[in-house]
């Protein structure tokens, strides 16, 4: 494999000078301002979102997906707000705004990103229902959907490096983070954290960018801040990877061992749970078809 040129990153200037990104759409700040108002105007939020037909189409696809499992089809933004609540819809719009603003041109890779992110979100919600039912599903959605945005930064600004990392990961049956270490490249998690700071994304999204790998789960202390949230993000991501990615046997066994220990479940319970996790892939495939 051809040697990759080194990447040097200055977090203070990366998104401002070397690789400038536009600001997030004004609708995000406007919704935030409305939500903070004690006399929140739901109609105003609905009108703001509805002014962007493309955003509305994306939003309604997600609202009508298996993640929410609503009993009826939602065809309007105002109905989405009525059924899910303003904060939930805000987190959905925020996630879509982040992905849209990155403006990734490589459609095939973007669809793969959506597939994994949506699968991780479904797995995370499934696990949270079983192990941490008091966690906020709205925060879990945006965090699970955006935990890997650092990879999109790689894809946008360093596409040759990204494809080389993907190729090495698949050949070796390892994690993307292992490939980064192999080539001595900056961790995509760090790029995700930088993007969160640049766009002032919610703390839970930043947390997910920072804590979602196998090593993070191994080192997670039960008494650390947001330990339950981090555990769900890590395990949701890892079980999605375990059931879709090409991993070598040693990595598969380690993922199973570490996630079992983190969740405190027996081997039969874990195998039963993995059956449910595999079933969720069908819903992810349906969702991906709508995005194509």
C-alpha positions, -999 to +999 in steps of 0.1 A: +000+000+000+013+035-009+025+055+020+002+083+031+014+118+035+012+130+071-016+153+083-008+182+106-038+198+123-040+230+143-073+229+161-074+267+165-074+274+128-084+241+110-120+250+103-113+288+099-084+290+076-070+257+061-104+240+056-131+266+062-167+255+067-198+277+065-218+284+096-248+261+104-281+273+088-297+302+106-328+280+113-308+262+140-301+294+160-337+306+154-352+274+168-329+276+198-340+311+206-377+301+203-372+271+225-356+293+252-387+316+252-411+307+280-439+314+256-426+291+230-442+294+195-446+260+180-462+274+149-431+296+143-408+266+145-430+247+121-429+276+096-391+279+099-385+243+091-411+242+064-394+270+045-368+244+034-385+216+014-354+195+013-351+196+051-387+188+055-384+157+033-354+144+052-371+151+086-403+133+077-383+102+065-367+100+099-399+107+118-416+079+100-387+055+105-385+025+129-366+047+154-399+063+165-423+035+156-453+058+153-487+043+147-495+066+118-476+083+090-466+119+097-469+141+066-464+176+081-438+193+104-465+205+128-477+170+133-442+158+139-438+184+166-472+174+181-463+137+182-426+140+192-423+173+209-403+204+201-370+193+216-370+160+197-377+177+164-350+203+172-324+175+177-335+159+144-331+191+125-298+198+141-284+164+131-296+170+095-282+205+094-248+192+105-247+165+078-261+188+051-237+216+058-207+193+056-219+188+019-202+155+012-201+148-025-192+111-024-228+098-024-219+061-019-197+068+012-224+092+026-250+065+023-227+040+041-223+067+068-261+071+071-265+033+073-241+029+102-252+060+120-289+051+118-282+015+128-261+027+158-290+050+168-315+021+166-291-001+186-285+026+212-322+032+217-328-006+220-301-009+246-312+022+265-347+008+268-333-024+284-305-009+305-310+029+309-347+037+304-343+071+321-320+085+294-333+110+269-341+094+236-339+128+218-303+133+230-294+097+222-306+102+186-284+132+178-255+118+197-257+083+180-263+099+146-233+122+148-208+102+168-188+095+137-188+130+121-150+131+124-149+105+096-169+128+074-143+155+080-117+130+068-138+122+037-144+158+029-109+172+033-087+141+030-105+117+007-074+097-003-065+092+033-101+082+041-103+056+014-069+042+024-080+039+060-112+021+049-092-003+027-068-011+055-097-016+080-114-041+056-083-060+048-072-064+084-106-068+099-100-041+124-115-008+135-112+025+116-093+038+147-068+010+144-061+020+108-056+056+120-030+044+145-013+022+119-008+052+096+000+076+124-029+098+114-050+121+136-079+103+152-113+110+135-127+113+170-105+144+175-118+158+142-154+152+154-147+170+187-131+199+168-162+202+146-185+201+177-165+230+192-165+249+159-202+247+155-210+247+193-229+215+190-247+201+222-225+187+249-239+152+244-230+151+207-195+161+217-194+134+243-204+108+217-177+119+193-152+116+222-165+083+236-177+056+212-148+031+206-140-002+221-111+012+240-133+040+254-157+013+267-129-007+283-116+024+301-150+038+311-154+043+349-188+038+364-185+070+384-174+091+355-197+120+343-224+108+320-212+072+324-246+057+316-249+078+284-214+069+273-220+032+279-251+032+257-234+052+229-203+029+230-223-004+231-248+008+205-220+017+181-200-015+188-229-039+183-238-022+151-202-026+139-201-062+152-232-071+131-222-054+098-184-048+095-157-073+084-139-080+116-112-106+123-121-133+149-100-118+177-117-084+173-151-100+172-145-119+204-131-089+221-161-068+212-185-095+224-165-099+257-163-062+265-199-053+256-212-083+276-192-071+306-203-035+302-240-045+300-237-072+327-255-098+307-249-136+305-238-153+272-274-166+265-288-131+271-261-116+249-269-141+220-306-134+223-299-096+223-278-100+192-307-117+174-327-086+180-298-064+169-296-083+136-334-079+131-329-041+134-308-043+102-340-049+082-354-016+093-321+001+086-321-013+050-356+000+045-345+034+057-314+034+035-336+027+004-356+058+011-324+079+012-310+065-021 
